[in-house]
C-alpha cells in the first residue's frame, strides 16, 4: 500500500511539474485554457483523479484558476518569472503529455490574442455576449418544458433521432419560410447543438484537411480557431460597403473550397452583403464547385424590414448550406441550432451528424417546437424588436451627447451589436482593458481580426442594459478616452 501511495504521489508530481514548466516557459501564458483533465489523463495514462489533484495543487499555489463547467485556465496575474519550478524535469516526465501541450500551444496563443470572452451568467453592461434576458417569456417556456416532461412523453427520455425530432425540423422549415423567404422541407433541416457543432459537421462532410476557407474579417473569434483546429487553411476577407468582396477573396486565396459569411447580420461590423455580391458568390460556387455557408444569427430581429430572402433561396446549383441558431433570439444556454442542406445531401449530413454524438435533449426540442408552432416565438420577436429599438436609440443618443466627433458609431441596424470606430491615437486594446476594469464590457475590434489590419475600435452590445445604464456606460467610455488622451 505504501508503494502504491508513493507511486500515486510521483505521478501527481509529474503532472504538476510538466504543466507548471509550460506556464513558466510562456507556452501557456496568462489566461490560457488548459486541456481538460480527461484529455491529459488519457495522454499520461493515469487516473483522472491524479490530474485533478495536480490541478488542485496548481490552483492552491495561485498558478491556475479552475472554473466550474468551463475548464482550467492560467491565472492572468501569474508572476511568470517567479514560478517555483525546477530547472529540469524529472526524466520520467511523460513525453506524450508534453506533446499534447505543445500541440495546443499555437491555438492557446491565438485564443489569448482574440480575447475570447469567459463571462458566465452576468456579463457587464455593453458586453458583446450580453443578451436581453429580461424580455424572454420564461413562464411560457417553463410551461412548455413541463408539458414536454409529462408522463405521455416518458419514452422520449432516451436518445432522439440524430437529425432531431421530425416535428421540430418541420417547424424550423416553416419559421425560415416566414422570416427569410426560404422554402425548404423538414427533411433538409438537421438539428445540432449550436453553431460550432454545425460547422464541425460541415467541415467533415464538405472539406478535406488543407482545404482553404474564406471568412469575413473581422468576424466571430471562435470561427477561425475552430476551422484551423479542423486543419483548414483560413483566409480573412476584408469587407467594404457592399459586404463580402468575392474578387478580393479570389485574389487572396484562389484555391479556396468554401466561403463562410453572414449576409444580413454580420458580426461585429453589421455590414450587409449586397445582392450583387451575393450573386457573384453564387456564381463562384457554381463555376468552381465551391461551397457557401450562410450564417443566420439573429437575422429575425434586423431593424430594416423586410429582410431580404436568404442567399440559399437564390441558389440554383445546390452549393449553399444555411447554418442558424436559436441561442440569441431565445436564450444562449438552449444550445439548439440547425443546418439546412441541399436535398440530395441530407442523408450524407445526417450520417455524419450521428457519430458526433451529443444529441440534442428531446424535451427541449419538444418545447421549442411548441414555442414556434404555438406563435409564441413570433410574439416574442415583436416584443424583442421593440425592446431593442429603445436601447438602440439610447445608444445613438448617448454617443452623440458624450463622445468626441471623431469616434464613429458603426451600423446599429443588425441584431444588437455595434462597433465604435476610434481614431488611431487611441489603442482599442488599451482602452478596452481600462473599460473592463470599470465593468464596462466592450472588447477591442482589432482582436476580432484574423488577418485584416487597420481596424481600431470597440465592439459592444446594447441588448441587456436599460437606457440609463447604456447612457452611463457611454459616459464612462468618454471619461476613459479623455484620460487616455491626456496621458498620450
BALUM-962519 format. One record per residue: x, y, z of N, C-alpha, C, O, CB in turn. Coordinates in pm, whole numbers, plus 50000, padded with zeros to 5 digits. Glycine has a CB too. Layout:
XYZXYZXYZXYZXYZ
...
***
This chain:
500834988050000500005000050000500865012550000500555022249932499065000150121
501975012250077502855023850082503475026349946503615037849904503945021950187
503855015449875504425017149741503405023249647503765031749564504915003749686
502125019149657501085024649571500915039449596500785047349503499765017249593
500915043249724500755057449758501935065549706501775076649657500625059149911
503135059749718504315066849668504245068649517504585079249465505605059349707
503795058249447503675059149301502645069549261502835076949165503305045549242
501525070049338500485079849310501015094049327500755102749243499275077749401
501755096249435502315109549457503295113049345503355124549302503025110349593
504065103249299505015105949192504335109849062504805118848992505885093949168
503245103349029502515106948907501895120748918501895128548823501435096648878
501355123649037500775136849057501835147749043501605158048981500105137749195
503005145349101504095155049089504545156548944504895167548900505265150849176
504525145448871504915145848730503975154848651504415163148571504925131648669
502675153248673501695161748606501905176248645501915185148560500265157448639
502075178548774502265192148824503485198748761503405210048713502405192148978
504615191748760505845197648709505735200848560506195211348515507025188348734
505135191648484505045193748340504195205948306504585214148223504475181448272
503035207148369502165218448341502795231448389502775241548319500795216548407
503365231048509503985243248562505145247948476505365259948460504465240848705
505905238448419507005242148330506485248848205507085258448156507835229848293
505375243948151504785250248033504335264548064504435273347979503605241947980
503835266848185503465280348226504715289048241504735300448195502655280048359
505745283548306506975291248329507635295448198508165306548186507955283048413
507605286448099508265289347972507465298847883507975303747783508525276547897
506215301347920505375310247838504565302847734503755308947665506235320447770
504765289647720503945281947626502475283147664501605284547577504375267147624
502205282547793500865285147845500905298547916501285299348033500375273647941
500505309047845500585322547901499385325947987498445318147995500725332547790
499405337648050498275342048133496965341548056496875346547944498515356148185
495945335548117494635334348053494465322247964493365319847914494365346447973
495535314347942495435302747852494555291947914494595289448035496835297147821
493775285647830492915274447874493715261547865494315258647761491615273547787
493735253847972494455241147973493615230247908492385230947910494825237248116
494265220047851493495208447807492725202447925493135204348040494425197747743
491655195447898490835190148006491575179448083492515173348032489525184647950
491145177148207491745166648289491585153048223492465144548232491115166548430
490445151048155490205138248088491215136147975491765125247959488765137648032
491465146747897492425145647787493825142547839494505133647788492455158547706
494255149947942495605147947993495745134248061496795127948051495965159048092
494695129848129494755116648191494955105748086495695096148107493485113848273
494275107447973494415097647865495835097847809496425087347783493385100347753
496395109947791497745110947736498795105747835499755099247795498065125547698
498585108647964499545104348066499365089548103500245083348162499405112948190
498195084148068497845070448106497805069048258498355059648315498845060448046
497135078648320496935078348464495445080548491494695084248401497805089148537
495035078348613493655080848652493375095748646494255103948671493365075348792
492135099048612491775113248606491955120048741492295131848746490325114748558
491735112548849491915118548982493325123649005493515133449077491555108449089
494325116948944495715121448957495865135348896496505144148954496685111448890
495275137348777495355150448711494575160748792495035172048807494805149748567
493415156848843492625166248924493405170949046493355182649081491305159648967
494115161749111494895165449229496035174749192496335184249265495445152949297
496675172149078497755181049034497225194949002497835205049038498465175248912
496075195548935495445208448905495055215749033495165227949043494215206548815
494585207949133494225214149261495455220349327495365231049389493595203749355
496605213749314497835219349370498245232049296498655241849358498965209149362
498115231849163498425243849085497485255349122497895266949126498325240948935
496235251949149495285262349189495635267749327495595279849349493855256749189
495985258949419496325263249555497535272549556497635281349642496595251149643
498455270449462499645278949455499435291449372500365299149351500785271149398
498185293649324497885306049254498305306249108498365316949048498525317349323
498605294549050499035294048911497865291848816497875296648702500065283048894
496855284648862495745280548776494435284348842494285283648964495805265448748
493485288248760492125290948806491205280548745491165279048623491665305448769
490455273448829489535263048781488115268548787487655272948892489665249948866
487415268248672486075273848662485085262548635485205255148537485995284548549
484125261248725483155250348716482405251248584481845261648550482155250848834
482415240248510481705239648383482415246248267481905246148155480385245848398
483605252048291484285259248184485725254948165486315258048061484235274048211
486325247948261487695243348244488675250248337488285257248430488115245448103
489955248148310491035253748392491865263348308492125260848191491925242548449
492265274348369492975285048298494175289648379494165289348502492035296948271
495225293848309496345300348373495875313948423495255321448348497565301748276
496155316948546495705329648603496345341448528497495340648485496035330448753
495565352348515496085364148445497205370948524498055377648465494955374148419
497205369248657498185376348741499365367548781500045370448879497495381748866
499605356848705500715348048740502045355248717502305359948606500665335048656
502895356348820504235362148801505165351848738505845344448809504825367248936
505175351348606505835340348535507275338448578507735327148592505795342848386
507995349248599509415348048630509675341848767510795337848796510075361648624
508635340948853508835336148990508115323149018507945319549135508385346549087
507705316048916507025303348938508045293048987509075290948922506325298448809
507775286649102508755277449159508765264049089508105254649135508485275549307
509495262948979509615250548904511085247248888511875256048857508915251648765
511475234748909512885231148891513345234048750512545234348657513095216348924
514665236148733515225239248601515035227748505514865229948385516705242648613
515075215648554514895204048467513805195148523513645193948644516225196148452
513075189148435512025179948476512625166348505513675162648452510935178948369
511945159048589512375145448618512385137348489511525139548403511465138748723
513325128248472513405120848346512175112548316511935108948201514605111748348
511365109448421510195101248393509025109348339507965103748312509775093948517
509195122748323508095130948271507625125448136508435122848047508535145848257
506345123748123505785117048006505855125947883505325137047883504335113048032
506525121047778506685129047657505365131147585505175141447519507665122447563
504445121547598503145123147533502405135247589501735142447515502295110547549
502535137447720501885149047780502495162047729501785171647701501985148447933
503815162147718504475173947663503985176847521503685188247486506005172047664
503905166247441503475168147303502055173647297501735181847212503565154947226
501215169047389499835173847392499795188847417499075196147348499015166347500
500555193547514500585207747546501195215747432500705226547398501365210147675
502265210347373502905217447262501995217947140501985227847066504225210747225
501215207147119500295206847006499255217947016498895224046916499605193146997
498775220447138497725230247157498255244447178497485254047174496875226347274
499555245947199500075259147232499795269647124499525281047161501545258347257
499855266646992499515277046894498075281746907497785293646892499755272046754
497165272446934495755276146947495515283947075494685293047079494865263746943
496245280347180496105287847305496585302047287495975311447340496895281047418
497675303847212498165317347187497165325347105496945337147132499505316847115
496555318947004495555325946924494345329647008493795340546993495125317246805
493935320647098492785323547183493065335647271492185344047291492425311447270
494285336547323494635348347405494595360947320494105371247365496035346747469
495105360247198495135372047112493725376647077493485388547059495915369146986
492795366947066491425370347029490565373947149489385377147133490805358946955
491135373447269490425377547390489055370547399488035377247415490235392847394
489035357447390487775350147395487065353047527487675351647633488005335047378
485805357147523485095360647646484805348547732484475337847680483795367847613
484935350047863484725338847955483635341748058483385333248144486015335548025
483005353248053481955356148150480855345648139480495341448029481365370348128
480335341448254479375330648254477945335648245477335334948139479555322248377
477395340548356475975343448360475655358348356474575362148309475385337548482
476535366648403476205380948413477305389448349478085395748419476015384948561
477355389648217478345398248151478095412848186476935416748205478305396347997
479135421148195478945435248227478225442548115478105437548004480285441948254
477755454548147476995462548051477835464747925479035467147932476585476048113
477185464147811477755465847677478595454047629479165454547520478595478247674
478675443347709479475431847665478835425547542477615424047537479605421447780
479635421647440479055415747318478215403247341477375400047257480155412347223
478425396147452477635384247478476425387047568475655377947598478505373747541
476255399347611475085402447693473835401747607473785407647499475225416547758
472825394647653471615392447574470405397647653470495399247775471435377247539
469295400247587468135406447652467335396447735466205393047698467235412747548
467885391847845467245381347924465915385847984465025377648004468175377048035
465765398948012464545403748076463325402447986462195402248036464715418148118
463525401347856462415401047762461875386947742460725385247702462845406847629
462695377047768462285363347734461115358847821461145360947942463455353647750
460065352747762458895348147838459185335147911458785324347867457695346347744
459875336248023460335324448095459155316048147459235303748145461225328548212
458085322248193456955314748243456335306148132455985294548155455895324248302
456215311848013455705304247899456605292447869456115281347846455565313147776
457905294747868458845283947840458775273147947458865261247917460275289347829
458625277248073458525267548182457315258448162457395246348185458425274848317
456215264148119455025255948094455245246147979454815234647985453815264848064
455915250647874456175241947761457125230547799456955219247754456755249847646
458125233647883459035223147929458295213248019458525201148011460225229248004
457405218348105456635209448190455765200048105455665188148134455755217548287
455155205548002454335197347913455185186847842454735175647821453625206147810
456425190547806457305181147736457775169947826458275159747778458505188447679
457625171547957458045161248052456865154148117457025147648221458925167448158
455705155248057454535148048107454725132848086455565128448008453255152948036
453915125348158454035110748153453905105248011454565095447976452975104548242
453075111647931452855106647795454125107247709454215100547607451755114547727
455105115447752456355116547676457495108747743458655111147712456745131347662
457185099647832458225092247904459185085247807460385084647832457605082047998
458665080047697459525072947603460495082247532461405077647463458695065547501
460305095447548461225104947487462405108247577463205117047545460495117647452
462525101447690463665103947778464945097747725466035101147773463375098547917
464845089047629466035083247568466615092447462466215104047449465715069747506
467575087147386468155094747276467135096447165466415087047131469435087947224
467095108347108466225110646995466955108246864468125104346865465675124746998
466285110346752466935108746621468135118146609468085129546658465935111446506
469195113546546470415121746538470185134746463470885144546488471525113846471
469245135046371468965147346295467975156346365467675167346316468435143746157
467435152046481466435159846551465045154246531464815146146441466495174246506
464105158746615462725154146601462145158846468462305170546433461855159246718
461495150146393460905154346264459945166146278459895174746190460175142646201
459175166446388458235177546405458955190846425458495201046375457305174946524
460085190846499460855203246515461515207246384461545219146351461935201446625
462015197746309462645200846180461655207546086461995216846015463215188046116
460415202646087459375208746003459015222746055458765231745975458125199845998
458985224446187458675237546244459755247746206459445259246176458545236646396
461015243546208462105252546169461975256246022462195267845985463485245846195
461615246745938461425249645795460335260145776460495269245695461055236645717
459235259045849458155268945838458615282545890458265292845834456905264245916
459395282545996459915295146051460805302345950460705314545935460715292446180
461655295045880462545301145781461765306145660462155316045598463605291145737
460695299445625459875304245514459265317845547459165326445460458755294045481
458865319745672458255332445713459265343545732459005355045695457485330445842
460425340245788461375350745825462445353445720462965364545714462045346945952
462775343545635463865345445538463485341345397464355340645310465065337645582
462235338545372461815335345236462465322845181462625321645060462105346645147
462845313545269463495301145225462475289745235462005286445343464765298045312
462155283845121461195272945117461945259745106462435255945000460185274644999
462025252945219462715240045224461795230045295460755233845348464085241245297
462195217645294461415207245363462065204245497463235207345521461315194345276
461275198045585461825194045713462945183945698463835183145783460755188345799
462915176145589463985166145566465335172745540466375166445558463615157145449
465325185345498466585192345473467155198645599468305203045599466375203045370
466385199045706466805205445830467425195145923466855184345942465605212545899
468575198345980469265189546075469485197546203470095208246200470635184146016
469005192446314469155199146443470535195946501470965184446501468015194746542
471205206246550472545204646607472615212146740471725220046773473645209846509
473675209446815473895216246943474745228646923475895229146965474565206647045
474175238646859474865251246843475665252146715475885242146647475745253646958
476105264346683476765266746554478125260046539478505256546428476925281246534
478865258246648480195252346632480095237546595480885232546516481005254046761
479125230646652478915216746611478435216146466478785206946391477915209746704
477625225846428477175226546289478355228246196478445221646092476175237946270
479275237146233480435239746148481345227546141481925224646036481215251846199
481485220446252482305208346251481705197946157482425191146084482445202646393
480375196746159479715187246069479925191145924480195182645839478215186546099
479815204045895480035208845759481455205545712481655200645601479795224045750
482425208245798483815205945761484075191145733484815187645641484755210945870
483465182445812483705168045794483055162745667483535153045608483185160245916
481965169045624481275164345504481845170745377482045163845277479775167445514
482125183645380482435190845257483925193645236484325197145125481705203645255
484745192345339486135196445328487095185145359486745175445427486405208145419
488305186545309489415177645342490475185745415490535197945398489995170945214
491315179245496492405186545560493235194145458493635188745355493305176845639
493495206745488494275215245398493445223645304493985232545238495195206845319
492135221245297491295229345210491235243845261491295246445381489865223345201
491125253045167491055267145201489635271545229488685267045165491645275545090
489495280545325488185285945364488285301045372489225306345431487715280045500
487335307945312487215322445325486275325745440485225319545454486705328845192
486655335345522485765340345626485755355545622486705361745573486185335245767
484685361545673484645376045688485705380245789485925373245888483235380945731
486325391445766487395395945854487235411045879487435419045788488795392845792
486865414846003486765407246128485525398546135484615399746054486785416646246
485515389646237484415380146249484355374946392485065379946480484565368346148
483505364846415483455358246545484825352246576485375345246491482345347346549
485385354446694486745349846723486895334746724487965329646691487185355146853
485845327346762485975312846769485965306246631486405294846617484855307146853
485475313346530485315307346397486655303246336486825291446304484615317146304
487605312346317488875308046255489645298146341490345289546288489745320046226
489515299346474490225289946561489715275746540490505266346529490065294046707
488395274046533487835260746512488235255346376488615243646364486315260946525
488145263646272488495258946139489965254946130490305245046064488195269846036
490845262446196492265258746198492465245446270493265237146228493105269746265
491725243346380491855230846453491295219046373491665207546396491145231746587
490405222146278489895211846188490795210346065490425203645968488475215046145
491975216546069493005215145966492635221745833493025217145726493295200445943
491875232645842491595240845723492585252345717493175256145819490135246145725
492755257945599493585269945581492635281945570491915283345471494515268645453
492645290445672491665301145682492235314145628493335318245664491215302945828
491465320645540491845333545484490775343745519489605341745488492055332745330
491175354545584490245365245617490015374345497490975378645432490755373345736
488765377145467488405385545353487895398945406486865399245475487325378645262
488565409845376488095422845424486735426345366486395422245255489115433845389
485955433945442484635438245399484675452845355485445460845409483615436245513
483845456345257483685470245222482205473845235481455466445300484205473145077
481775484745177480395489245194479375479445138478215479745179480215502645129
479785470745045478875460844989479035447145053478435437345009479095459644841
479835446445158479975433945230481095425145179482205429945155478705426445225
480825412345163481825402345128482325404844986481535404944891481255388045141
483645406944972484245410344843484785397644778485865392844813485385420944860
484025392144684484385379444621485665380744540486525371844544483245374544532
485795391644466487005393444385488245394144474489285388344441486895406244300
488135401144585489255401944679489565388244738490735384744754488935411944791
488535380644769488735367244824489485358344724490395351044763487385360944860
489115358944597489785350844496491235354844478492095346444451489065351744363
491505367744492492885372344481493725367444599494905364244582492935387544473
493125366844719493865362944839494065347844845495145343244885493125367644963
493065340144807493155325444816492365319344702491225315144722492625320244954
492945318844582492185314344464491745299844469490825296144396493015316244343
492355291544552492005277344554491055273744667490835261944694493255268944566
490475283744734489575280944846488405272344802487945273144689489065293944908
487935263944895486845254744865485515259144927484465254444885487195240944912
485565268145026484345271645098484415286045143485475291045182484125262345218
483275292845139483135306445190482125306645302481025301145288482715316345078
482485312745413481565313945527481275328745548482205336745560482155307345657
479995332445552479645346445572478265347645634477475338245633479705354145439
478005359645688476685363445740476175374845653476495386445679476765367645893
475395371845551475005382245455474145393245515474145404445463474265376045343
473415390445622472465400245673472885406545805472865418845817471125393945689
473255398645903473565403846037475005400346073475245392246162472585398146143
475945406446003477355403246019477875408446153477535419446195478175409045903
478705400546218479345404546343480845406246319481455397646256479085394046456
481445417246367480895427646454480555440646382480095450046447481855430446563
480785441646251480635454346182479195457346144478825468946128481485454646059
478365447046130476985449146087476845451445939475775455545893476405460646161
477885448945862477855451345718477045440545647477285428645667479285451845661
476095444645566475295435145488475945432945351476465442345291473825440145473
475895420745304476405417645170475315420545068474195415445079476875402845160
475645428844970474665433144871474205421544784474845411044778475235444144785
473085423444718472585413044627473575410344515473765398844475471215417144568
474215420844465475195419144358476345410244404476765401244332475735432744311
476855412844525477945404644578477475390444605478215380844582478515410944705
476245389144654475705375844677475605367844548475935355944545474355376644742
475165374344442475075367544312476465363544262476645352844203474385376644208
477455372244286478815368944246479345356944323480055348544267479745381044267
478995355944449479435344644529478765331744483479415321244476479155347144678
477485332444451476785320644398477385316244266477515304244240475285323644381
477755325844182478375322544054479725315844074480065306344005478525335143968
480495320944171481795314744202481605300244245482315291444197482535322644312
480665297844335480455284244385480045274744274480525263444268479395284244495
479165279344185478715270744076479845267843977479975256543929477545277244002
480655277943948481715276243848482895268243900483545261143824482195289743802
483175269244030484385262944086484055251044177484945245844245485185273244164
482805246744178482375236044267482745239044411483165230244487482995222644224
482585251644447482825255844584481555254944667480485251644616483375269944587
481695257944795480565257344888480425270644961481405277644985480745245744989
479205273944996478915286045071478175282145198477175274945192478085296244986
478665286845312477945285245438477355298845474478075308545497478885279845553
476035299445477475315311845507474905311845654474045303945694474065313545415
475515320645733475185321545874473915329645896473765340545841476325327745950
473005324345976471755331146009471695332146161471125323546227470495323545950
472285342946216472315345046360471585358046391472055368846358473785345546414
470425356746456469625368446495469095376246375468765387946388470445377646583
469025369946258468505376846140467045380846158466575390146092468655368146017
466325373946246464905376746264464655390546325463525395446321464285366146352
465675396746382465455409546450466205421046384466455431246448465875408446596
466565419546258467185430746189466215442446188465005440546186467605426946044
466755454546188465925466446208465615473846079465245485546083466605475646302
465765467245966465405473645840464495464245760464905459045656466685477245758
463275461945808462375452645740461935457945606461995470045583461155449745826
461475449245514461515434645535462885429145504463625434645422460455427745448
463235418145570464545412045545464575405845406463595399745364464875401445652
465675407345333465775400945201465785385845215466085380445322467035405645127
465465379145107465465364445109466885359345135467875365745100464925358744975
466945347745198468235341645226468975338845096468375336644990468055328645306
470295338945106471125335744989470785321844937470795319544816472625336645026
470495312545027470165298944986468905298544901468755289744816469995290045107
467995308044924466755308244846467015311644700466175308744615465775318244905
468175317744669468515321344531469505311544468469925313344353469085335344526
469875301344543470865291644495470225281744400469285274644437471525284244614
470725281144278470195271744178471135260044153470815250844079469925278944047
472305260444216473295249844193473475240744314474325231944312474625255944155
472675242744419472775234644541474185235144600474775224844633472395220144512
474705247244613476045248944669476025256444802477085259444856476925256444569
474835259344857474725267044981474185258245093473225250745075473815279344961
474825259345209474335253245333474025264645429474885273045457475385243145394
472805264745480472415275345573472605270345716472215259145749470945279845549
473205278645799473525274945937472935285346030473275297146021475055273645958
472055281146121471405290646210471345285746353471735274446383470015293546162
470865294346442470765291046583469635298846646469265309646600472085293946655
469075293246753468055300046833468645305846961467905311147044466915290346867
469945305046978470565309147103470395323947132470285327947248472025305647101
470375332347028470235346647050468795350947072468515358547164470805354146935
467905346146988466525350846994465695343347099464605347847134465875349346858
466195332047151465505325147260466355327147387466095336447463465285309747228
467345318547410468315321147517469565313047490469475302247430467725317647658
470745317947532472015311847491472185297247533472675289147455473155319747546
471785293647656472045280047702471105269947641471215257947670471935279447852
470175274147556469315264647484470155255247400469875243247392468305272147396
471195260547337472135252547257471435244447149471775232847127472925243347347
470475250547082469845243846968470075252346844469655263846837468315241646992
470755246446747470955252646618470465243446509469875232946536472435256346597
470725247246387470225238946276471045241446152471655252046133468735241946249
471045231446067471585232245932470435230045834469545221945859472725221845910
470465237145723469585234245610470505230945493471305239245450468615246445576
470385218945442471315214045341470555210845213469355208545217472085201445391
471245210845098470585206544974469955192744991470515184145060471585206444857
468815190744928468055178444948468895165944922468805156244998466835178444857
469705166044817470445153944782471595151144878472205140444872470985155144642
471915160744967472995158545064472455155745205473235153645297473915170645068
471145155645220470575154245354471025141245421471425141445537469055154645347
470965130145351471355117345411472825117245449473205111445551471055105945315
473655123545368475085124045397475335131745527476085127145613475865130645281
474685143345541474885151445661474325144245785474935144745892474215165145645
473185137845771472615130745885473535119445929473715117146048471225125245851
474115112345833475055101645865476275107245939476745101046034475505094445737
476785118745895477945124845960477595130346098478425130246188478515135845873
476365135046113475935140746241475885130146350476235132946465474575147346227
475475117946317475295107546417476515104446500476425104946623474855095246351
477675101346440478845097746520479385109046607480145106546700479925092846430
479015121546577479495132646660478835132646797479315139446888479255145846591
477745125246814477105123946944476485136946992476125145546913478105119047045
476375138147126475795150047189474435153347128474175164847093476745161947174
473575143347115472255145647057471485155547143471555155047266471465132347041
470755164247080470035174847149468945168947238468195160347192469435184747048
468845173347366467815167847455466425168747394466035179147341467845175147590
465685157847403464395156947335463385166547395462615172747322463865142847341
463355167847528462375176647592462525191047544461535197847521462515176047745
463755195547528463955209247480463515210647335463025221147295465415213347495
463695200147256463205200547119461675201347115461115208947036463695188047042
461005193647200459555194247206459075208047247458125213347190459015183747303
459735213947347459345227347394459565237747285458725246547265460135231247520
460705236747213460965246447108459975245046993459525255046937462395244847055
459635232846959458635230746855457325237646892456725244546810458415215746831
456865235647017455625241947063455755257147070454795264347043455225236547200
456945261947105457195276347111457065282646972456525293646958458605279247170
457545275646870457465280746733456035279446679455445289346636458445273246641
455515267446683454215264946619453045270846696451975272846639454005250146602
453235273746825452185280046903452115295046886451275301646947452355276747046
453005300646803453015315046781453765322946887453845335146878451625320046774
454315316046987455005323047096456315329447049456685340147098455285313347211
456995323046956458245328846906457975341846832458695351646851458975318946815
456955342246747456645354546675456255365746770456665377246750455515352046576
455475362646874455115372646974456365377847045456515389847066454135366747077
457245368547081458485372447147459345381347058459935391047105459275359947189
459425378146929460245386146837459705400346825460495409846816460295379546699
458385401946824457825415446817458215423546941458615435146929456285414846805
458115417547058458505424547181460005427247184460445437647232458095416447305
460755417747133462215419247132462625430747041463505438547078462895406247086
462015432146925462345443246836462025456746903462795466246889461555441946702
460905457446975460555469847045461565472947155462005484347169459135468747106
461925462747231462935464247337464265469247280464865478547333463135450947410
464695462847173465985466547114465925480347051466925487647053466415456247010
464795484046994464675497346936464895508247038465565518147008463325498946872
464355506647157464555516647262466015517647301466545528647319463705513247385
466665506547314468065506647357468995510947245470045516947270468475492747407
468635507947123469435512847011469415528047006470445534446984468915507046879
468225533947026468135548547026468875554447145469465565147134466675552847027
468835547447261469585552247378471075552447349471775561747388469285543247501
471565542147280472985541847245473335553147149474315560247170473355528247182
472545554847046472835565446949472825579047017473695587446993471815565146835
471835581147103471715594047172472925596547263473475607547266470415594347255
473335586147337474475587547427475775590147351476605598047394474615575147513
475945583347238477155585647157477205600047108478255606447113477215575847037
476075605047060476045619047013476345628847126477015638947106474665622346952
475835625647245475965635147356477335634847422477865645347458474905632247459
477925623047437479095621847523480415619747450481465623547503478895610847616
480415613847333481685610047270482165620447171481355627547110481545596647201
483475621547153484035631047056483525628146915483135616846884485565630747059
483545638246831483015636846695483825627046612483295621446515482985650346626
485095624846646485915615746566485765601146611486445592346557487375619846573
484905598446707484535584746742483245581546668482205587546696484375582846899
483305572346575482195569846483481465556946522482075546346534482705568846337
480155558046542479335546346568478985539546437478415545646347478065550246645
479325526646428479035519146307477565515646298476745521046372479865506546302
477215506646208475835503146184475215496746308475835488646376475725493546064
473985500646336473245495146450471945488646407471085485846491472975506146552
471775486246279470505480946229470555465946202469715460846128470115488146104
471505458846260471545444346252471715438846392472645442346464472705439446159
470795430146431470825423646563470975434146673470275444246671471985413246571
471885431946768472065441846875473535445046900473915449347009471435436847004
474365443046800475785446246811476105459046736475385463146645476645434646758
477195465346776477685477146706479175478646734479695472846829476885489946748
479835486446652481245489546671481425504646680480845512146602482105483746557
482225508746776482645522746787484035523846727484985518046780482625527746936
484165531146618485455532146549486235543946606485765555246610485255533746396
487455540846651488305550746716489365556046621489835548646535488965544846840
489735568746635490885573846558492165567246607492205562046719490995589346569
493225567346526494415559346558495175563446682495965555646734495335559746444
494955575746734495735579646851495245572846979495865574447084495695594646869
494145565346971493725556847082493935542247044493585538146934492245559447119
494505534347134494655520047112493425512847165493095513947283495945514647182
492735505547076491495499147121491745488647228490915487047318490785492847003
492865481547222493135471447324493365477847460492895472747562494355462947284
494105488947463494355495847589493065501847646492805500847766495405506747571
492275508047559491015514047604490065503247656489435505047760490355521947489
489955492147584489055481347626489485475547760488635472547844489015470247520
490775474047780491265468647907490915477948023490505473248129492775466347900
491075490848003490735500548107489235500448136488825501248251491185514548067
488435499448031486995499348049486515486748120485595487348201486295500647915
487125475448090486715463148158486975464048308486215458548388487465451148100
488045470948347488315472948489487235481248556487065480848677489675479548508
486505488848475485385496848526484045490048503482995496448512485385510648461
484075477148472482865469148449482045474148331480815473648332482005469248574
482735479048230482125482448101482685472348001483875472747969482415497648058
481825463347952482305451147888482595451947740482385441947671481345440747910
483045463047689483395463747546484635455447519485405452347611483615478447502
484845451747392486035444347353486685451147233486025458147157485695429647322
487965448847219488725455547113488355450046976488355437946955490225453947138
488045458946883487705454746747488895448046679488705438446603487245466746664
490095452746706491275446646642491445432146684492025424246609492535454546677
490945428246803491065414346848490085405246775490155393046792490825413446997
489195410846695488265402846616488765400846474488075394846392486895409446614
489955405646444490525404446309491415392146302492205389446393491335417146272
491285384746194492115373046171493385377046096494485374346143491345362246093
493225383345982494375388145904494225402845866495205409245828494545379645778
493025408145877492785422145840493535431445935493725428346052491285425245842
493945442845883494635452945962493915466345947493075468145859496125454145918
494265475546035493705488946025492415491046101491875502146100493475492245883
491895480646167490675482246246491045486246388491895480046451489845469146246
490405496546438490685501646571489375506846629488875517246587491785512946567
488825499546724487535503646777487095494946892487875486846943486495503546669
485855496546933485285489147044484035481846997483175487746932484945498647162
483935468947028482775460846994481875460247117482345457747228483195446546947
480585462547097479665462847210478305457247169478015455547051479515477047265
477485454347271476095450347250475225458847342475615461747456475875434947278
474075462847293473215471847370471915465147413470955472047448472905484147289
471865451747410470595444747432470195443847578469005444247609470675431047375
471165442647670470845438647806470615450347901469805449147993471935430047859
471275461347882471185472347977469935480647958469305480447852472375481047965
469575488148062468505497948049469045510047976470265511647968467925501848188
468185518747923468685531047861469575539047954470575544847909467525539647816
469235539648083470075547048178471445540548195472455547548202469375547948314
471485527248200472765520248212473625522148087474835523748097472545505248238
472995521847972473725524147847474305538247846475465540147810472805522047725
473515548047885473985561947889475175563247984476165569747951472855571347932
475075557248102476165558048199477425551348147478535556348168475735551648332
477255539848079478425532848026479115541047917480345541447913478005519247970
478355547547830478945555947726479655567847790480715571947742477875560747625
479095573447896479815583947970481155578648021482155585648016478955589148088
481155566048070482405560048115483425558748002484615560948023482135546548176
482955555247883483855554647768484455568347741485645569547714483115549547643
483615578547747484095592147723485155596147825486145602447790482925602147726
484935592647951485905596048055487245589048032488295595148047485355592348192
487195576147996488435568847971489175574447851490395575747854488155553947951
488445577847745489095583747628489745597047663490855599947617488085585747514
489075605047743489655617947784490915615947866491915622947846488625626147864
490895606647957492075603948039493215598247957494375601947977491735594348152
492885589347865493915583347780494545593747690495745593547668493335572047695
493725603047639494235613547553495185622747631496205627147579493065621747492
494845625547755495705634047837497035627447861498095633747854495035637347969
496975614247889498215607047911499085607147787500295608747794497935592747954
498395605147668499135604947541499715618347508500365619847404498265600347429
***
